[in-house]
Amino acid sequence: MSEQNIILPVCRYNVIVPEEAVDENGHANNVEYVRWMQEAAVCHSDSHGCTEATRAAGAIWVVRMHRIEYLRPAFAGEKISVLTWVSNFRRVLTLRKYRFVRFCDKAVIAEGETDWVFVDIVSGKPRSIPKEVSSVFVVVPYDKETEYLSRINESK
C-alpha cells in the first residue's frame, strides 16, 4: 500500500506563533488556540476526504463545545505542533481531541477537545452521521491515545 493510501489516525498541523497572536501578557492569546484547533481539524478532515464526503451527504459540521486546558505559554516565533485525532463517533456527534506541543523542547503546552455536530445543510438540524463520513477516520479510543501519540512523535 502506498503512503498516500494509509489513513493516519493522528494529524500533525504545525504553526509558528506569529507576532500578531501575542497579547498584552506577552504570549499567544487564548483565542489563537481555538483558531489553531479549527485549522488542524479542517486540515485533518480535508486530507482524509471527510470534507468532501460531508458535502456529498448534504451536511456541515458545527461546533457544540470547545474545551481547552492551558499548561504553558507559547511565544512569538515558536513552532507549535497541533496534534489532532477523532476520539469517537456518536449518532450525530464526534469528539475530536488536540494536543499542542512546543517543537523545541517537546513540552505539552495545551490540550483540548471539541464536540462537532453533524448538521443537515437544508434543515439546519442535527442528523445521523452516515458511514461514508465516519469511515474516513481511524478512531483513536481513550485507552490507545498514548500509543498513537508516541507513534507520531517517533515519525518526525
PyMOL commands that set and color helices and strands:
alter all, ss='L'
color gray80, all
select helices_A, chain A and resi 3-5+19-21+30-48+50-56+131-134+142-154
alter helices_A, ss='H'
color red, helices_A
select strands_A, chain A and resi 10-16+59-70+79-89+93-102+108-120
alter strands_A, ss='S'
color yellow, strands_A
deselect
rebuild
show_as cartoon
